Amino acid sequence: MTFEAPPNTAVGARKVLIVDDQEDVREALRLLLKSAGYSTETAESPKDALAAAAYRDQDLVVLDMNYTWDTTSGEEGLHLIDRLRAQNCDVPIIAMTGWSTIELAVEAMHRGACDFIPKPWDNRQFLATIDKHLKAEPRQARPLSAELAIARKVQRKLLPQPRFQAYGLTCECAFLPLHEISGDLYDFFEVDSSRMAFLLGDVSGKGVGAALLMANLQATIRGQQHLAQSPAALTGRVNQLFFESTRPEHFATLFFAVYDLSAHVIRYVNCGHPSPLLVRADGGYESLEPTGTVLGAFPRSNFAERTVDFLPGDRLVLFSDGFSEAGLTSEAADDWYIDQIRSLAARQSAGLAGALASAASGMGEQADDITVVTIRVTPS
């Protein structure tokens, strides 16, 4: 069994995120871009736009400057540009407004927009502007060395696509690195025709060193795929290899699990990682607590394996500590994320990972990489 491509996405098409609070505008731009061969995604509010951007699978953003509470000043649009850039959204942003002024255009571009289109737009000019910026060199928030730029590109290639369906599951992965490259790791791979493995890990440190450790850990896990039928056996072997290949001060947390489609169960090991939240279809929840210590601390460690039912309508939310500890920089309670996960999971069947990552990044100055992975069993 192979992973399925995300629905309604043309293979190889450049993807444009359209942000506007008017449905007719969103639909008109969607049809225009579709006719030109682009894939599109739409958002009706700044909040939805930030959630969508957290998946980091867009090539360009077109956003309106005015929304519900202020239809003339463009302040909401300017704030949205600020938040997108704060989330390390490094794709071209094109601002649109029906109340265009030179001052607003200049301010939008000062905040990080690369161009400005007034409403009503001319279709040919609109498409020419899109094409120009998609063909331009990628925007960088600040100059990167050639080595760092290559490292970021390689790291993103190592990560799975942010949204896909496989084995009766719908998976979403939102990723907001603190810097250009990250020490967070998430991955999925096939075990056999009825079982899929998935994981989320976080290595010690930040920056280039953490990114190299992340790549090392991912390669080590992939190299032991033949042990994936037993999460305890795989993590035990990975721990030994990781310990032998890294310095004593280096370690990693890891949640590793295998989903069995035929039995609707998850077998998992939690190596000192923040406890994922399993939200049941009826609204109940449980935390999948650690079953062993962190990887790389000792050459030999025992990792207990546990099993939990994973039934139609259930949803598992995995996250790095950059997400769960975001509340520590604000007045939120330490376990703020539990209520946030349960509340959003009850209201939306899709887009949960992006909404959660965006909510965490908006709780103050981001202090660590934020990664959120949601896995939902498709309801019967």
TABEL-V40493 format. One record per run of one state. SS is the DSSP state (A for helix, B for strand, O for the rest). FROM is the first residue (numbers start at 0). TO is the last residue. If there is no record, write none. Layout:
SS | FROM | TO
SS | FROM | TO
This chain:
O | 0 | 2
B | 3 | 3
O | 4 | 13
B | 14 | 18
O | 19 | 21
A | 22 | 34
O | 35 | 37
B | 38 | 42
O | 43 | 44
A | 45 | 52
O | 53 | 58
B | 59 | 63
O | 64 | 73
A | 74 | 85
O | 86 | 90
B | 91 | 96
O | 97 | 100
A | 101 | 110
O | 111 | 113
B | 114 | 117
O | 118 | 121
A | 122 | 134
O | 135 | 144
A | 145 | 157
O | 158 | 161
B | 162 | 165
O | 166 | 167
B | 168 | 175
O | 176 | 182
B | 183 | 191
O | 192 | 193
B | 194 | 202
O | 203 | 205
A | 206 | 222
O | 223 | 223
A | 224 | 226
O | 227 | 229
A | 230 | 244
O | 245 | 250
B | 251 | 259
O | 260 | 263
B | 264 | 270
O | 271 | 274
B | 275 | 278
O | 279 | 283
B | 284 | 287
O | 288 | 290
B | 291 | 291
O | 292 | 293
B | 294 | 294
O | 295 | 304
B | 305 | 308
O | 309 | 313
B | 314 | 318
O | 319 | 319
A | 320 | 323
O | 324 | 324
A | 325 | 328
O | 329 | 334
A | 335 | 346
O | 347 | 350
A | 351 | 360
O | 361 | 368
B | 369 | 376
O | 377 | 379
